[in-house]
Amino acid sequence: MPPLVEQSAVMAALQTVEDPELHRDIVSLNMVRDLVIEGGTVAFKLVLTTPACPLRESIDRDVRAALAVVPGVEVVEVDWDAEVRAAARAGGPKPVEGVRNVIAVASNKGGVGKSSVAVNLAVALARLGARVGLLDADITGPNIPTMLGIEGGSQASGQQGLHPVEVYGLRAVSLGFVLPKGTPVVWRGPMIGSGVRQLLHDVDWGELDYLIIDLPPGTSDASMSMAQEALIAGAVIVSTPSKVSVEDASKAIGMFDRLGVPIFGVIENMSGDIFGRGGARAAADELGVEFLGELPLDAAIREGGDTGVPVVAGHPDSAIAQSFIHLAEQVAARCSVLQYAGEAGAA
């Protein structure tokens, strides 16, 4: 008869498997749950820190290798799941109800493709299985409705007021939903702050793993109000490779640092021959922040924004869509890493 599989031997083997991002074993991280042993079959649920985990295949390979040497184990059945933890920091603003993590997408300069990055990042996270919202915080120049194919002013005459629109697997909110197309928003600072507060806390977001916020360019009212009104898990800084853009991106990093908001990293958008390459990577290295990757200049991104079909949704198998998927994985991983580091520091 084959040897009986001991539960203690299985757990000891799994304790040798480390999450490559968190650098702790999967047992102490409470990722192994509902272990069942029947004969030579070992089955359990493995709960990742995000459905967008970029290292799932690596963890799976390590798990199977560890259990292969346990006497009596013949079959390993892994039921994959994910549980996104909520961002938590002592003090500071209150969380947005139902939202586990608020992620700001920012730049200090217009024209770098920040909104295109925010939209496609949100769609990519949703395609990876996360519950995602997208907030257009550009109060005076909302263009998320156009990029998502939602008619401007579509909620202006309804009784429900401003509410999320379900599109491409995510829940989107923009002031542009209640403003007829082309209507200017001429607001002073206090009104912008009040508008940001209402978009965050008066909207029924439901249960979300990630709320992506498309901030307006600059380091003024909307960005400061966002940091004061919501617990932001981290910020993603968008820059082109040009020196001017990189200088402005550095100022955005400085702003979030002053506001106590972690920086997930810098993205180099429109990377390629026309705008050059490598400027944002060099700036990230100099400033001591993560470089999240390059997004090449691609006409499909502009076409997707113009037609209201983001490239990740319209051409999911294209090279540029896969670049956004990779970006989403990196952002989700940084979110998990910073959360666990914060918990370890508080322990």
Secondary structure as GFF3:
##gff-version 3
##sequence-region A 1 347
A	DSSP	alpha_helix	7	14	.	.	.	ID=ss1
A	DSSP	beta_strand	18	19	.	.	.	ID=ss2
A	DSSP	beta_strand	24	25	.	.	.	ID=ss3
A	DSSP	beta_strand	32	38	.	.	.	ID=ss4
A	DSSP	beta_strand	41	48	.	.	.	ID=ss5
A	DSSP	alpha_helix	56	68	.	.	.	ID=ss6
A	DSSP	beta_strand	75	82	.	.	.	ID=ss7
A	DSSP	beta_strand	99	106	.	.	.	ID=ss8
A	DSSP	alpha_helix	114	127	.	.	.	ID=ss9
A	DSSP	beta_strand	132	136	.	.	.	ID=ss10
A	DSSP	alpha_helix	144	148	.	.	.	ID=ss11
A	DSSP	beta_strand	165	167	.	.	.	ID=ss12
A	DSSP	beta_strand	170	174	.	.	.	ID=ss13
A	DSSP	three_ten_helix	175	177	.	.	.	ID=ss14
A	DSSP	alpha_helix	189	201	.	.	.	ID=ss15
A	DSSP	beta_strand	208	214	.	.	.	ID=ss16
A	DSSP	alpha_helix	221	229	.	.	.	ID=ss17
A	DSSP	beta_strand	232	239	.	.	.	ID=ss18
A	DSSP	alpha_helix	243	258	.	.	.	ID=ss19
A	DSSP	beta_strand	263	271	.	.	.	ID=ss20
A	DSSP	alpha_helix	279	287	.	.	.	ID=ss21
A	DSSP	beta_strand	291	296	.	.	.	ID=ss22
A	DSSP	alpha_helix	299	307	.	.	.	ID=ss23
A	DSSP	alpha_helix	311	314	.	.	.	ID=ss24
A	DSSP	alpha_helix	319	346	.	.	.	ID=ss25
###
